[in-house]
């Protein structure tokens, strides 16, 4: 019990002195992002997702191809072939949606005359 009260007193005294001890230090935060405005930040996020989708899409096609090739050795080959077709179908539509979204954003920015450096 005595040991606990000593620790409590040390913590209490440390907390009371901490504002005075740290008053002489100045903390500055540096922006880790390249974007200076919120619109530029959104542009960087959109470009990242655009590039990432074109990295993920071929991987999904390869996974679907692997699933289709190995479906002959499985218990339910027709089910695996249908899954592979669905993966290719959804990947294709995902790429189309991403291309249309990027085009729509670019069109709207040009329509309203907003110039953003991404």
WONOR-V347700 format. One record per residue. N is the residue number from 1. PSI is psi in radians with two decimals (none if undefined). Layout:
# WONOR-V347700
n->N psi->PSI
n->N psi->PSI
This chain:
# WONOR-V347700
n->1 psi->-0.68
n->2 psi->-0.68
n->3 psi->-0.68
n->4 psi->-0.69
n->5 psi->-0.60
n->6 psi->-0.73
n->7 psi->-0.71
n->8 psi->-0.74
n->9 psi->-0.68
n->10 psi->-0.75
n->11 psi->-0.74
n->12 psi->-0.74
n->13 psi->-0.61
n->14 psi->-0.64
n->15 psi->-0.60
n->16 psi->-0.50
n->17 psi->-0.25
n->18 psi->-0.69
n->19 psi->-0.63
n->20 psi->-0.62
n->21 psi->-0.60
n->22 psi->0.10
n->23 psi->-0.41
n->24 psi->-0.23
n->25 psi->2.48
n->26 psi->2.22
n->27 psi->2.23
n->28 psi->2.41
n->29 psi->2.35
n->30 psi->2.35
n->31 psi->2.03
n->32 psi->-0.18
n->33 psi->2.66
n->34 psi->-0.36
n->35 psi->2.43
n->36 psi->-0.39
n->37 psi->2.91
n->38 psi->-0.63
n->39 psi->-0.68
n->40 psi->-0.68
n->41 psi->-0.78
n->42 psi->-0.68
n->43 psi->-0.72
n->44 psi->-0.69
n->45 psi->-0.77
n->46 psi->-0.76
n->47 psi->-0.67
n->48 psi->-0.81
n->49 psi->-0.61
n->50 psi->-0.83
n->51 psi->-0.72
n->52 psi->-0.60
n->53 psi->-0.57
n->54 psi->-0.10
n->55 psi->-0.67
n->56 psi->-0.62
n->57 psi->-0.85
n->58 psi->-0.58
n->59 psi->-0.67
n->60 psi->-0.64
n->61 psi->-0.70
n->62 psi->-0.72
n->63 psi->-0.74
n->64 psi->-0.70
n->65 psi->-0.72
n->66 psi->-0.72
n->67 psi->-0.67
n->68 psi->-0.71
n->69 psi->-0.69
n->70 psi->0.06
n->71 psi->-0.38
n->72 psi->-0.47
n->73 psi->0.06
n->74 psi->3.02
n->75 psi->-0.60
n->76 psi->1.43
n->77 psi->-0.63
n->78 psi->-0.64
n->79 psi->-0.72
n->80 psi->-0.63
n->81 psi->-0.71
n->82 psi->-0.68
n->83 psi->-0.73
n->84 psi->-0.74
n->85 psi->-0.69
n->86 psi->-0.69
n->87 psi->-0.79
n->88 psi->-0.75
n->89 psi->-0.86
n->90 psi->-0.58
n->91 psi->-0.77
n->92 psi->-0.82
n->93 psi->-0.58
n->94 psi->-0.74
n->95 psi->-0.70
n->96 psi->-0.77
n->97 psi->-0.71
n->98 psi->-0.73
n->99 psi->-0.76
n->100 psi->-0.67
n->101 psi->-0.76
n->102 psi->-0.74
n->103 psi->-0.69
n->104 psi->-0.74
n->105 psi->-0.77
n->106 psi->-0.73
n->107 psi->-0.79
n->108 psi->-0.67
n->109 psi->-0.71
n->110 psi->-0.63
n->111 psi->-0.70
n->112 psi->0.02
n->113 psi->0.48
n->114 psi->2.12
n->115 psi->2.05
n->116 psi->2.27
n->117 psi->1.98
n->118 psi->none
